[in-house]
Amino acid sequence: MSAARTVKRPLNASTYETGARPRVRIVHLGLGAFHRAHQAWYTERAGDGWGIAAFTGRSPDAARQLNEQDGLYTLVERAADGDRHAIITSEVEAHDGADLQALSTLLAQPDIAIVTLTVTEAGYRLAAGPGGTPAHLDTADELVAADIAALRAHQEGMTFTLGAQGLDGHVVRTTAGRLLVGLAARRAADGWPIAVVSCDNLPANGAAARASLLGMAEQVDPLLAAWIEANVSFVDSSIDRITPQTTDADRAGVAEATGYDDVAPVVAEPFASWVLAGDFPAGRPAWEQAGALFVDDLEPYERRKLWLLNGAHSLMAYAGALRGHATIADALADRRVSDWVEEFWNAAAHHLLDPHLDIPAYRAALRERFANPRIAHHLAQIGRDGSLKLAARAVPVYRAECGAGRDGAAALRPLAAWMDLSVARLSTGQDVHDPAAGLIATAAEATGTEQTRALLAVVDATLAEDPDAVSGIDRLRGTLIDPPSNPAHRSVSPKGNTP
Ligand code: CS2
């Protein structure tokens, strides 16, 4: 891209020559920075003419901003030694996620071959199955229950009665509810098969998407559920690219460097990875041209990413915040935190034995990625939704360690840090930013070991019945700040600026 210019122009199709835009063949739910730094970038780089129609999650703002720029935005690749700028053109149209007319119209077209999802761990609205059975749609969840009732009430033949916003008189809020309406339109149109690709940090995320969507379908229309079983392929994928929130300084930097007043740039590290497993019955972009890897068994790759990258992230988000740090790079520069990260990685690495995984090289690369001094990746951003994230990132490592006859203490530390930070935040009237915030607040009212047990039950009810896990966490609580405030972990309070 050319050097800095002094006069800034808006970014849109009249100021930036894109050539013919690609045909929309992918629908995306969850239009956010990560999607734009990852799947949109892979699709652009595949270079075979696939375009995306993206739907927002909660707020329609991102769609409005992107449409004002004809879908164009700058991707800033932020390396330790400087920025590279690229304008992405694969995002062809953007919609309010509540707009089920637009979603149904798109999904009813045979051209649309893929639905990708970045709706966060919480977006699947799953509840753990009893005794470790697979998770299922949480029908006790208020939004799920409201959508089920409204969908039942608005069913008309094979589809649903749509109004200006959502169902006539009801805004569908859950991803499963929205997707169900769109897929009903597809089935009614002609029923072409389609792939749903989950791009969220959950183990077996394809199965999670399936459980969420089929759970909703079974409650609303068993015939539609049967159609989904037969025609929708749920693809598992492990996604990776560190994407901090865009700041005003980033926007100013983009204007300075490119000459475009882009209101919606996105900043990401240069590294990106996407590993996928599953069928694409209606075709797909040649994402492998952009470096994506297609495998038969995703699990080893998924564990490596979720445990080593995300597990360390969550450990740093809570332990680092307790110790007064604000970003990943700051937390990692703290010798004690980096030792805990190494201990956590040693525990996880015992169970990542496939030689293709090359764990030593992966760990070395992670250390470098985390230390990138130009990426301000805030612990507060990563620390959100801890009850769900820890269940995917720390609990499985602990279980694997116990299964091998070890105490798994290194994998309990992220849980202890989350508990200490949550209690400290609640005691100063701060929000814990978690879908289970109410349960966390109630659990925090207990004291001592009872509090540890109650907080652990919010993350994993089965694990909370394991006295070794509870006492292992209890021993770590209150030891993570300098000097440790142990043994009465109730008195712990974070140092300096907490998120
Ligand atoms: C982070 C992830 O916010 C978080 O929970 O751990 O978003 C992480 O940055 C990405 O998974 C990196 O690929």
Boltz pocket constraint, residues with backbone or C-beta under 6 A from the ligand:
constraints:
  - pocket:
      binder: B
      contacts: [[A, 201], [A, 239], [A, 240], [A, 241], [A, 242], [A, 243], [A, 309], [A, 310], [A, 313], [A, 314], [A, 381], [A, 382], [A, 383], [A, 384], [A, 389]]
      max_distance: 6.0
